Amino acid sequence: MSTELIKIFTKEFNEALVHQITTDYMANQRRGTKAQKNRSAVSGGGAKPRPQKGSGRARAGTTRSPIWRTGGVTFAAQPKDYNKKINKKMYKGALNCIFNELLKRERLHLSDKLKFSDKKTKLGKSLLDSLKITNALFITSVENENVFFALRNIKNITVIDHKEINPHILMKHDNVVIDSNVLDHIKKATTL
């Protein structure tokens, strides 16, 4: 266990907080774009389709009534906003306690080997062999593009920029490997 990581991630695991933040984060990813047209949104139907009296048929004022073919939908679905507000303190606290729990379970690793000379998958595989892991999330910076290319084609491996950290992706993988160059950024993102 790295002493640097122990100093940064100090918050005890709070299951309720982590659950709330994760569900809120996932709800915020929903687009809620489902929509149907009600009678006012359907085009046409301005003229009265037939005279009020004399035809022996029912009264009708528009062809866009829900009971008519090509009419509107009775209870039309409208776009819905699923966004939930996440407090910064709670979000940072949740990230900190997730990292702390990963550290306790020896699933969090700090690596200074995340520098590749080329964009070869072979280099990525050799790194995984040296770390003895098969399912992992690598946190590095966008500037370190060789790492992104070298690891992107390997099964069960995800590489993200340090700005893209979220509670859902942290819990999705068996191991989390942090590039030592971005540790200061992660410290800012997880401490109050």
C-alpha positions as CSV (number, residue, x, y, z in Angstrom):
1,M,0.0,0.0,0.0
2,S,1.3,3.4,-0.9
3,T,1.6,5.9,2.0
4,E,0.7,8.7,-0.4
5,L,-2.6,7.1,-1.2
6,I,-3.3,6.4,2.5
7,K,-2.8,10.2,3.3
8,I,-5.2,11.3,0.5
9,F,-8.0,8.7,0.9
10,T,-9.1,8.9,4.5
11,K,-12.9,8.9,4.5
12,E,-14.6,5.8,5.9
13,F,-16.9,3.9,3.5
14,N,-20.4,5.3,3.6
15,E,-22.7,2.9,1.7
16,A,-25.7,5.2,1.7
17,L,-23.7,8.2,0.4
18,V,-22.1,6.1,-2.4
19,H,-25.4,4.6,-3.4
20,Q,-27.1,8.0,-3.6
21,I,-24.3,9.6,-5.6
22,T,-24.0,6.7,-8.0
23,T,-27.8,6.5,-8.7
24,D,-27.9,10.3,-9.1
25,Y,-24.9,10.2,-11.5
26,M,-26.5,7.5,-13.5
27,A,-29.9,9.3,-13.6
28,N,-28.0,12.4,-14.9
29,Q,-26.8,10.3,-17.8
30,R,-30.4,9.6,-19.0
31,R,-31.5,11.7,-22.0
32,G,-35.2,11.5,-21.5
33,T,-36.0,12.4,-25.1
34,K,-39.0,10.2,-25.7
35,A,-41.9,12.3,-27.1
36,Q,-45.2,11.9,-28.9
37,K,-47.5,14.4,-30.4
38,N,-50.7,15.4,-28.7
39,R,-53.7,16.9,-30.6
40,S,-52.2,20.4,-30.5
41,A,-48.8,19.3,-31.9
42,V,-50.1,17.3,-34.9
43,S,-50.1,19.4,-38.0
44,G,-53.3,20.1,-40.0
45,G,-56.9,19.9,-38.7
46,G,-57.7,23.5,-39.0
47,A,-60.9,23.2,-41.0
48,K,-64.0,21.5,-39.8
49,P,-64.1,18.1,-41.6
50,R,-67.8,18.0,-42.3
51,P,-70.9,20.1,-41.5
52,Q,-72.2,20.0,-37.9
53,K,-75.6,18.6,-38.9
54,G,-77.2,16.7,-41.7
55,S,-74.8,13.9,-42.4
56,G,-76.1,11.6,-39.7
57,R,-72.6,11.1,-38.4
58,A,-71.0,12.3,-35.2
59,R,-70.0,15.9,-34.7
60,A,-66.4,16.6,-35.5
61,G,-64.4,19.8,-35.2
62,T,-61.0,18.6,-36.3
63,T,-59.3,15.7,-37.9
64,R,-56.5,15.8,-35.2
65,S,-58.7,14.4,-32.4
66,P,-57.2,11.3,-30.7
67,I,-60.1,9.2,-31.9
68,W,-59.4,9.9,-35.6
69,R,-56.8,8.1,-37.7
70,T,-53.7,10.4,-38.0
71,G,-54.9,12.3,-34.9
72,G,-52.8,13.1,-31.9
73,V,-52.0,10.7,-29.0
74,T,-54.3,11.0,-26.0
75,F,-51.8,11.0,-23.2
76,A,-48.7,11.9,-25.2
77,A,-45.3,11.2,-23.7
78,Q,-43.2,14.4,-23.3
79,P,-39.5,14.9,-22.9
80,K,-38.5,14.4,-19.3
81,D,-35.6,15.8,-17.3
82,Y,-34.1,13.1,-15.0
83,N,-31.4,15.4,-13.7
84,K,-30.7,15.4,-10.0
85,K,-28.6,17.9,-8.2
86,I,-25.4,16.5,-6.6
87,N,-23.7,18.6,-3.9
88,K,-20.0,19.0,-4.5
89,K,-19.1,18.0,-0.9
90,M,-21.1,14.8,-1.2
91,Y,-19.7,14.0,-4.6
92,K,-16.1,14.5,-3.4
93,G,-16.8,12.6,-0.2
94,A,-18.2,9.7,-2.1
95,L,-15.2,9.5,-4.5
96,N,-12.9,9.7,-1.5
97,C,-14.6,6.8,0.4
98,I,-14.7,4.7,-2.8
99,F,-11.0,5.1,-3.3
100,N,-10.4,4.4,0.4
101,E,-12.4,1.2,0.2
102,L,-10.5,0.1,-3.0
103,L,-7.2,0.8,-1.1
104,K,-8.3,-1.3,1.9
105,R,-9.2,-4.2,-0.4
106,E,-5.8,-3.8,-2.2
107,R,-7.5,-3.0,-5.5
108,L,-6.0,0.5,-5.9
109,H,-2.5,0.8,-7.4
110,L,-0.2,3.7,-8.0
111,S,2.0,3.3,-11.0
112,D,4.8,5.4,-12.4
113,K,5.2,3.0,-15.4
114,L,2.4,4.5,-17.4
115,K,4.8,6.0,-20.0
116,F,4.9,4.1,-23.3
117,S,7.4,4.9,-26.1
118,D,4.9,3.7,-28.8
119,K,1.1,3.1,-29.3
120,K,1.5,-0.7,-29.3
121,T,-0.9,-3.1,-27.6
122,K,2.0,-5.4,-26.9
123,L,3.4,-2.7,-24.5
124,G,0.0,-2.5,-22.8
125,K,-0.1,-6.3,-22.3
126,S,3.4,-6.4,-20.9
127,L,2.4,-3.7,-18.3
128,L,-0.7,-5.8,-17.3
129,D,1.5,-8.8,-16.9
130,S,4.0,-6.9,-14.7
131,L,1.1,-5.6,-12.5
132,K,-0.6,-9.1,-12.6
133,I,-4.1,-7.7,-13.3
134,T,-6.7,-8.6,-16.0
135,N,-9.6,-6.3,-15.3
136,A,-8.7,-2.7,-14.5
137,L,-9.4,1.0,-14.9
138,F,-6.4,3.2,-15.7
139,I,-6.5,6.8,-14.7
140,T,-4.1,9.1,-16.6
141,S,-4.0,12.3,-18.5
142,V,-5.0,13.1,-22.1
143,E,-1.5,14.1,-22.9
144,N,-0.4,10.6,-22.3
145,E,-2.0,9.4,-25.5
146,N,0.3,6.3,-26.0
147,V,-1.3,4.7,-23.0
148,F,-4.8,5.2,-24.4
149,F,-3.8,3.6,-27.7
150,A,-1.8,0.8,-26.1
151,L,-4.6,-0.3,-23.8
152,R,-7.8,0.4,-25.6
153,N,-8.0,-2.9,-27.5
154,I,-7.5,-5.1,-24.4
155,K,-10.6,-6.8,-23.0
156,N,-11.8,-5.6,-19.6
157,I,-9.5,-2.6,-19.6
158,T,-10.7,1.0,-19.6
159,V,-8.4,4.1,-19.8
160,I,-9.8,7.5,-18.8
161,D,-8.6,11.0,-18.3
162,H,-8.4,12.1,-14.6
163,K,-11.2,14.7,-15.3
164,E,-13.6,11.8,-16.2
165,I,-13.5,10.1,-12.9
166,N,-17.0,9.2,-11.6
167,P,-18.3,6.8,-8.9
168,H,-19.9,4.4,-11.4
169,I,-16.8,3.7,-13.4
170,L,-14.7,3.3,-10.3
171,M,-16.9,0.4,-9.0
172,K,-17.2,-1.3,-12.4
173,H,-13.6,-2.7,-12.5
174,D,-11.7,-5.1,-10.2
175,N,-8.7,-2.9,-10.0
176,V,-7.9,0.9,-10.4
177,V,-4.5,2.0,-11.5
178,I,-3.6,5.6,-11.0
179,D,-0.8,7.3,-13.0
180,S,1.5,9.0,-10.4
181,N,1.6,12.1,-12.6
182,V,-2.1,12.8,-12.0
183,L,-2.2,12.1,-8.3
184,D,-2.4,15.8,-7.4
185,H,-5.4,16.3,-9.7
186,I,-7.2,13.3,-8.1
187,K,-6.3,14.7,-4.6
188,K,-8.1,18.0,-5.6
189,A,-11.1,16.1,-7.0
190,T,-11.6,14.0,-3.9
191,T,-10.7,16.2,-0.9
192,L,-12.7,19.1,0.5
